[in-house]
Amino acid sequence: MAEILEITMLICFGFSWPMNVIKSYKARTTKGKSIVFIILILVGYVAGVASKFTNEAYMSAIGEKWYVLFFYFLNFSMVFCDLLLYVRNYRLDRKETQNA
């Protein structure tokens, strides 16, 4: 049951991040975004993956439960894309300020 709840959480986050990435891409600004929040989410996903790799019960059944790590890595990659967009948008904001 715990794994089903964990996967549900990861899927819900997984549906949210693409919308956030698209919004960041279209907005072309960092206004309303927090780099600290993005980094904390990334650290959280790294901790989640690390918890799986250090869990002997999970690792002994990795052949049957690989999909949990798949969702962690998928979500991490989407949040990392958002981080890259933050950097792009930060540069665009700086350029806009210099031209004003």
C-alpha positions, -999 to +999 in steps of 0.1 A: +000+000+000+028+024+008+043+020-027+009+027-043+006+059-023+042+069-032+036+063-069+003+083-066+023+112-052+049+110-079+023+108-106+005+138-093+037+158-092+046+144-126+015+159-141+021+192-124+057+198-135+052+198-173+026+225-169+051+245-147+078+241-173+056+253-201+045+283-180+082+291-173+090+288-210+062+311-221+066+336-193+103+344-202+108+359-167+117+348-132+090+369-116+070+347-093+096+319-093+119+309-065+153+293-072+154+281-036+121+262-041+133+246-073+166+235-057+148+221-026+125+200-048+155+187-067+172+178-034+140+161-023+140+139-054+177+130-049+169+121-013+140+099-025+162+081-050+189+077-023+163+062+001+154+036-025+191+026-031+197+023+006+166+003+013+176-034+013+140-046+008+135-024-022+168-033-038+162-070-034+130-065-054+143-039-079+135-061-108+098-059-099+097-023-086+119-004-110+090+018-120+091+037-088+126+049-096+115+057-131+090+082-118+116+098-095+140+103-124+112+115-147+101+141-122+137+151-114+143+157-151+112+179-154+122+200-124+158+202-137+143+216-170+125+242-149+158+251-133+174+255-167+145+277-178+149+298-146+186+304-156+175+314-191+147+336-178+171+352-153+194+362-181+164+375-201+154+396-171+189+410-167+191+419-204+157+436-202+168+456-172+200+467-190+180+478-221+155+498-201 
